[in-house]
């Protein structure tokens, strides 16, 4: 990327973040950070073959926001927002890592006889592991690209992008494929190489996770549809759209 392209990208980012509602950006970034942190805790559910972590409690927010962004601003803008959120998450992960290396005790570690064990466990949870952070960042970036551009081109396939059914079609299909890519890439990078998962296990778990995320999208998509329509009615982001048409 030459100097002119860098300046153009920086200008686009400035205009974009002045155009997107600040609350949307805040919620998206907070959800991204929370999703990666909560993924450290697995859920105990009565189905033995279904592995789900607590990251699913907020991951639907990330994909719902990308769908709203894509419909209004285009896939490039949604992907740029995803890249910024990844960068912020990496920065926060560094802060968490430094905090885990600072000498001291977590409040929850004060259990008589178990202080050191609990404190070390909390440090490891917040400090993270480099390959998990790397795998989650790569997986999220690739899934964001797939989700955003697939969502956009599905919408373009319809003569008129209006009505909830069309919104649902593009959102559901892009979410299930995007989540499958996210789960599969993470499983191949982390679970397969560092925990000995077979390729079959990676594919099965990625598929199950994608279906679970799709169910969340089905439940909350009416919210995204209303927000998307409200943005259009209120002409949110017109400054960005006039300078950088959706692409």
C-alpha positions as CSV (number, residue, x, y, z in Angstrom):
1,X,0.0,0.0,0.0
2,X,1.5,3.3,-1.1
3,X,1.4,6.6,0.8
4,X,-1.6,7.9,-1.2
5,X,-3.6,4.7,-0.5
6,X,-2.7,4.9,3.2
7,X,-3.9,8.5,3.4
8,X,-7.1,7.6,1.5
9,X,-7.8,4.7,3.9
10,X,-7.2,6.9,7.0
11,X,-9.5,9.6,5.6
12,X,-12.2,6.9,4.9
13,X,-11.8,5.6,8.5
14,X,-12.2,9.1,9.9
15,X,-15.3,9.8,7.9
16,X,-16.7,6.3,8.7
17,X,-16.4,6.7,12.4
18,X,-17.9,10.1,12.3
19,X,-20.8,8.7,10.4
20,X,-21.6,5.5,12.3
21,X,-23.6,6.1,15.5
22,X,-21.1,6.0,18.4
23,X,-23.2,3.6,20.4
24,X,-23.1,1.1,17.6
25,X,-19.3,1.3,17.4
26,X,-19.0,1.0,21.2
27,X,-21.3,-2.0,21.5
28,X,-19.6,-3.7,18.7
29,X,-16.1,-3.3,20.1
30,X,-17.2,-4.2,23.7
31,X,-18.9,-7.3,22.3
32,X,-15.8,-8.3,20.4
33,X,-13.6,-8.0,23.5
34,X,-16.2,-9.8,25.7
35,X,-16.7,-12.6,23.2
36,X,-13.0,-13.5,23.3
37,X,-12.9,-13.3,27.1
38,X,-16.1,-15.2,27.7
39,X,-14.9,-18.0,25.4
40,X,-12.7,-19.2,28.2
41,X,-15.7,-20.6,30.0
42,X,-17.6,-23.6,28.6
43,X,-21.3,-24.2,29.2
44,X,-22.5,-27.4,30.9
45,X,-25.5,-28.5,28.8
46,X,-27.3,-31.9,28.9
47,X,-26.2,-32.8,25.4
48,X,-22.8,-34.4,25.6
49,X,-21.8,-33.9,22.0
50,X,-22.6,-30.2,21.9
51,X,-19.7,-28.0,23.0
52,X,-20.6,-24.4,23.5
53,X,-18.7,-21.6,25.3
54,X,-20.0,-18.5,27.0
55,X,-18.8,-16.4,24.1
56,X,-22.0,-17.2,22.4
57,X,-23.8,-14.9,24.8
58,X,-22.4,-11.9,23.0
59,X,-21.1,-13.2,19.6
60,X,-24.5,-12.7,18.1
61,X,-24.2,-9.0,18.7
62,X,-21.1,-8.9,16.6
63,X,-22.7,-10.6,13.6
64,X,-25.9,-8.7,14.0
65,X,-24.0,-5.4,13.9
66,X,-22.1,-6.4,10.8
67,X,-25.3,-7.2,9.1
68,X,-26.8,-3.8,9.9
69,X,-23.5,-2.1,8.9
70,X,-23.4,-4.0,5.6
71,X,-27.0,-3.2,4.6
72,X,-26.4,0.5,5.2
73,X,-22.8,1.2,4.5
74,X,-21.6,-1.8,2.4
75,X,-19.3,-4.7,3.1
76,X,-16.1,-2.7,3.0
77,X,-17.2,-0.4,5.8
78,X,-18.4,-3.3,7.9
79,X,-15.1,-5.0,7.4
80,X,-13.1,-1.9,8.3
81,X,-15.1,-1.7,11.6
82,X,-14.2,-5.3,12.2
83,X,-10.5,-4.7,11.7
84,X,-10.6,-1.8,14.1
85,X,-12.4,-3.9,16.7
86,X,-9.7,-6.6,16.3
87,X,-7.0,-4.0,16.8
88,X,-8.7,-2.7,19.9
89,X,-9.2,-6.3,21.2
90,X,-5.5,-7.0,20.7
91,X,-4.6,-3.8,22.6
92,X,-6.9,-4.8,25.5
93,X,-5.4,-8.3,25.4
94,X,-2.0,-6.8,25.9
95,X,-3.3,-4.8,28.9
96,X,-4.9,-7.9,30.3
97,X,-1.6,-9.8,29.8
98,X,0.4,-7.1,31.6
99,X,-2.2,-7.0,34.5
100,X,-1.8,-10.8,34.8
101,X,2.0,-10.4,35.2
102,X,1.7,-7.7,37.9
103,X,2.4,-9.0,41.4
104,X,-0.8,-9.0,43.4
105,X,-4.0,-11.0,44.3
106,X,-7.4,-11.0,42.6
107,X,-10.3,-10.4,44.9
108,X,-11.8,-13.8,44.2
109,X,-8.5,-15.5,45.1
110,X,-9.0,-15.0,48.9
111,X,-10.1,-18.6,49.7
112,X,-8.2,-20.0,52.6
113,X,-5.7,-22.6,51.4
114,X,-6.3,-22.0,47.7
115,X,-5.2,-18.5,47.2
116,X,-2.2,-19.2,44.9
117,X,-4.1,-21.8,42.8
118,X,-7.1,-19.5,42.2
119,X,-4.9,-16.4,41.6
120,X,-2.8,-18.3,39.0
121,X,-6.0,-19.5,37.3
122,X,-7.4,-16.0,37.1
123,X,-4.1,-14.7,35.8
124,X,-4.0,-17.3,33.1
125,X,-7.6,-16.6,32.1
126,X,-7.1,-12.9,31.6
127,X,-3.5,-13.2,30.4
128,X,-4.6,-15.5,27.6
129,X,-2.5,-17.7,25.4
130,X,-0.8,-16.4,22.3
131,X,-2.0,-19.1,19.9
132,X,-5.6,-18.7,21.1
133,X,-5.5,-15.0,20.6
134,X,-3.9,-15.4,17.2
135,X,-6.4,-18.1,16.1
136,X,-9.4,-16.1,17.2
137,X,-8.1,-12.9,15.5
138,X,-7.5,-14.6,12.2
139,X,-10.8,-16.6,12.4
140,X,-12.8,-13.5,13.2
141,X,-11.3,-11.4,10.4
142,X,-11.9,-14.1,7.8
143,X,-15.5,-14.7,9.0
144,X,-16.2,-11.0,8.9
145,X,-15.0,-10.8,5.3
146,X,-17.2,-13.8,4.4
147,X,-20.2,-12.6,6.3
148,X,-20.1,-9.0,5.1
149,X,-19.6,-9.7,1.4
150,X,-21.9,-12.7,1.2
151,X,-24.6,-10.6,2.9
152,X,-24.1,-7.8,0.4
153,X,-24.2,-9.9,-2.7
154,X,-27.2,-11.9,-1.5
155,X,-29.0,-8.5,-1.1
156,X,-27.8,-7.4,-4.5
157,X,-29.4,-10.5,-6.0
158,X,-32.8,-9.2,-5.2
159,X,-34.3,-6.6,-7.5
160,X,-35.5,-4.5,-4.5
161,X,-33.9,-4.8,-1.1
162,X,-36.9,-4.2,1.1
163,X,-38.9,-6.1,3.6
164,X,-38.0,-8.3,6.5
165,X,-38.0,-11.6,4.5
166,X,-35.1,-10.3,2.2
167,X,-33.3,-8.9,5.3
168,X,-33.7,-12.3,7.0
169,X,-32.6,-14.2,3.9
170,X,-29.3,-12.3,3.6
171,X,-28.7,-12.2,7.3
172,X,-29.4,-15.9,8.0
173,X,-27.4,-17.2,5.1
174,X,-24.4,-14.9,5.7
175,X,-24.4,-15.6,9.5
176,X,-24.4,-19.4,9.2
177,X,-21.6,-19.4,6.6
178,X,-19.6,-16.7,8.4
179,X,-19.9,-18.5,11.8
180,X,-19.0,-21.8,10.2
181,X,-15.8,-20.2,8.8
182,X,-15.1,-18.6,12.2
183,X,-15.5,-21.8,14.1
184,X,-13.7,-23.9,11.6
185,X,-10.6,-21.7,11.1
186,X,-10.2,-21.3,14.9
187,X,-10.6,-25.1,15.3
188,X,-8.0,-25.8,12.6
189,X,-5.5,-23.3,14.0
190,X,-5.9,-24.0,17.7
191,X,-7.8,-27.2,18.5
192,X,-6.3,-29.3,15.7
193,X,-2.7,-28.3,16.1
194,X,-2.5,-27.7,19.9
195,X,-5.2,-30.0,21.3
196,X,-5.1,-32.9,18.9
197,X,-8.6,-32.6,17.5
198,X,-9.3,-34.6,14.3
199,X,-10.5,-32.9,11.2
200,X,-13.8,-34.5,11.6
201,X,-14.2,-33.0,15.1
202,X,-13.2,-29.6,13.8
203,X,-15.9,-29.7,11.1
204,X,-18.6,-31.1,13.3
205,X,-18.0,-28.6,16.1
206,X,-17.9,-25.8,13.6
207,X,-21.2,-26.9,12.1
208,X,-22.9,-27.2,15.5
209,X,-21.6,-23.8,16.5
210,X,-22.8,-22.2,13.3
211,X,-26.3,-23.6,13.8
212,X,-26.4,-22.3,17.4
213,X,-25.3,-18.9,16.2
214,X,-28.0,-19.0,13.5
215,X,-30.7,-19.6,16.1
216,X,-29.5,-16.4,17.9
217,X,-29.6,-14.5,14.7
218,X,-33.2,-15.7,14.0
219,X,-34.2,-14.5,17.5
220,X,-32.6,-11.1,17.3
221,X,-32.8,-10.2,13.6
222,X,-36.1,-8.2,14.0
223,X,-34.1,-5.8,16.2
224,X,-31.4,-5.5,13.5
225,X,-34.1,-4.9,10.8
226,X,-35.7,-2.1,12.8
227,X,-32.4,-0.4,13.4
228,X,-31.4,-0.7,9.8
229,X,-34.7,0.9,8.6
230,X,-34.4,3.6,11.2
231,X,-30.9,4.5,9.9
232,X,-32.2,4.7,6.4
233,X,-35.2,6.9,7.4
234,X,-32.9,9.2,9.4
235,X,-30.3,9.3,6.7
236,X,-27.6,8.1,9.1
237,X,-24.1,8.1,7.5
238,X,-25.0,10.2,4.5
239,X,-21.6,12.0,4.6
240,X,-19.8,8.7,4.3
241,X,-22.1,7.3,1.7
242,X,-21.8,10.4,-0.5
243,X,-18.0,10.2,-0.4
244,X,-17.6,6.4,-0.4
245,X,-20.5,4.6,-2.0
246,X,-21.2,1.1,-0.6
247,X,-18.8,-1.4,-2.1
